[in-house]
Amino acid sequence: MGPGPERVVRRRLGVAPERQFTVEEAQALLDAELRAEAERMVEVRARGRDLEGRWRRLVIAIGSNGGNFEKPEVRKLRAELKQAAEDLAAILGRFEEHGVQVKDADAGLIDFPAEIGGEPALLCWRVGEERIELWHTLEGDRLSAACSAMSNLGKVLRVASN
């Protein structure tokens, strides 16, 4: 990111500039810490979705039978939902601390801000993938034609360095 107006505004507001990753830095951070966090995030979201479904069914059943929300199973489920939300918030916070964007917590899709060919871009990774192999522009999405394989990234980086 060049010394454009966004960087000046960020400095004035006291907001740290967005971290930019190289492919190597992103892969190292993924391997060292974030892969396990992303896998845990997917598990926590799956547990949360299950709990939310159970909550909806319980609320309907209780509502149709007089509305006693003080039953032990209601308190237990409410506590489990709260814990799942707190677990997810903690995981999301760790991604944020590293400057990594969570795009889809259910699928474990994360983006690492980068610069490719002098332009802002995002390096993409999803739980289940071995390596970071895709990137896209800020206007594109991971599944669009704007995605490019990392083999093309090497060409872009070589051209940009000449």
N, C-alpha and C positions, 0 to 999 in steps of 0.2 A: 504494500500500500504506500503510495507516494505521499508527499507533504501536502495533500489536498485539504480542502475546507473541513472535511469530517474529522481529520486528525487534529486540526486546530480547535474545533469545537470540543472534541473529547478532552483535550488538554485544559481548556478553559473551565469545563465542567468538572474536572477532576476525575474523569472516567479513564481508566487504563485503556490504551489502544488494544484492539483485538489481537490476540496472539496469532502469529502465522507459523504454520508447521511446514517443514520439508517432509517429503514422503518418508525418509529415514526416521526423522523425529517422531512422526505420527505412528509409524509401525513399532518403534521401540516403546513408546508409551502404551500403545495397545497391548503389546506382548507383556510388558512389565506389570501393568495395573488394570487397564481399562477393559480388557477382554473378559476377565472374571467379573468385573463390576457390571458389564453389559449383560452377561449371562444371568447374573443375579437379578438385574433389573427386569429381564423378561420373565423370570420365575416369579418375582414379586408382583408384577402386573397380572400374570395369569392367576395367581392366588387372589389378588384384589378383585379381578373380574368374577371369579367363582364366589367370593364373599358377597360381592354386590348383587349377584343373581340370587343367592340364598337370602339376602336382606330383603330384596323386592318380594320374593315369594312369602317370606315371613310377615312382612308388613301387610300384604294382601290377606293372608290367612288370619292375622290378628285383627285387622280392620273389619273383617266380615264376622268376627266372633266377639265383638264388644270392645276391642281396643286396649287390652292390658299389655302395655309395653314395658312393664316392670318384671316380667318373667326372667328367670336366670338365663335361659337360652338367648333372650334378646340382649341382655347385658353382655354376655360372653361374645356374641356376634358383633355387637357394637365395638367392644374392646379390640377384637381381631381386625375389624375394618380400620380402626384408628391406628393400630400398629402397622398394618400394611401401608397406609398412607404415609406414616412417619418413616418407614423403611425406604419407600420410594423417594420421598423428599431428600433423605440423606444421600441416596445414590445419585440423584440428579445434581445435588450440591457438589459432589465430588467431580462430576463431569464439568460442571461450571467452573470449579476451581482451576481446572486444567485448561480452560478455554475451549472445550470441546462441546459441540452442539448436539443435543439429543433431538432427533427428528421424529422418531417413532419408538416410544418405550415398549410397546407391545411386541414389535418385531426386532428390537435391539438395533435400530438404525441410528448411526451417529455420523457426524461430519466434523472434519478437522479443517478449520480455515487455513487457506494456503494462498499462494500467489503463483499463477502459471502464465508464462509468457507476458509478465507485467500486469496481469489482470487478476482481480480477486476471484478465488475459486474455492471449492470445497472438496476435500478428499473424503470419499464415502467408504463406509464399512458397515456390515450387518452381521449380527450374531450368526454363526455357522460358517462364515467365510474364513479362510485361513489367513489371507493377506489383504491389505488395502490395494485394490486393483482398479477402482473407478474414481472418477472425479467429474464435477460438473461446474458450470458457471453459477453465479448467484441467481441468475434468471431461470436457469433450467432446473429440472428435478431429476432425481436419480434414474428414473425409468424412461426419460425422454431421449430424443436423439442428441441432446446436448451432452450426454454422458460420453466419455471417451475412455478407452482402455488405457492402463498405465503404459502399455507399449507405445502409445501415441504421446503420452506425457513425456517420456524420455526424449522424443523428437522435438516437442515444444520447448523443453528446457534447454536442449542443445542449441536450437535456433535462437532462443532468447539470450544465451550467453555469448553468442558471436557478435 
